Amino acid sequence: MHKRATIMDVAREAGVSKVTVSYVLNGQAQNARISEPTRERVLLAAKELGYTPSAIARSMVTKRVDTLGVVFQYAQYFASRSDFTKDVMLGINQAAVSLGYDLMLHTKPMLDARAEVGALTDGRVDGVLVLRDADDEALDLLLEQALPCVLFFMRSDRPGVAFVDADNRQGGSLAAEHLVALGHRRLGMLCGSPRSTSAKERLAGFRDALNQKGLRVDERHLLHLTDIGEADAIENYLRSPDRPSGIFCFSDEYAFLACRIAAKIGLRVPEDLSVVGFDSLGACDEFIPPVTSIRQPVVEMARVATQMLVKLVRKEPIDETQIVFHTVLDVRKSTAPPAA
């Protein structure tokens, strides 16, 4: 096995100092006023010796490791079969590849928020994309650090925090307006976690639209879901004798689950139950029946958030650090006027 060439070997072969080699290999020859013949001699020596720059040494010079961290609320989201997660990672990957960055998925479980933030700020990444609950302790601590950070599919009330999000309140209103226009008056919602900013905004928009129509949501028809026992909770909800005739779901995943459970207990979608999702993923078209949903451009939002983070890392000018995408109603076949 051949010994790996070092920067000192290159310097000896080229007949220059180690500092000169460092400047040349880090693209700083012109700034250091190193002549072109010397630069070429160094590059030739490095090529002949098969020298590969140390990533650690290079990062000490550039102050960057060209790696971005991706932080979700729970590490298992990276391994889920969720189409939403797939689209998020597609957008991130597209931007990272085009800009020359590696990705680090934050998967190591840590019970202590300070230890978690310490791991994210120890130099292994240049910046982080974060999707966490608004009241997450680690998020609060992370936003206090100097590490570039962009929130996506969420936002913060803290001044100056960069984020890319959808107009969730508008989306909730669109869902309610659609169901009311079809003639539904007994409406409900499968809500996300009350800790989620998106869930709160979607519910608020849903309420807003109904209030403007002179309608109110029966609090019994609001089901706040978590990752634990949600299928049983939805089944009990749909078996209720006074169940809603139309429901708005926090996500497409919840909408798909609601449709499956409805079929299991003998309810027809949309004849007995109209269902509206959120995200309008490609799977909505393939589901039976195809699911009406509020569209947010998931892939584009993830891509834009990644591009914004790279600009923050590189200290490049940014026109806008708080971007909100409009939502759109995509009507499919899971909604219809209520049965007589």
Summary of the structure (lengths in Angstrom):
residues: 340
radius of gyration: 26.1
end to end distance: 81.1
largest distance: 91.1
contacts: 1094
relative contact order: 0.12
helix: 45%
strand: 16%
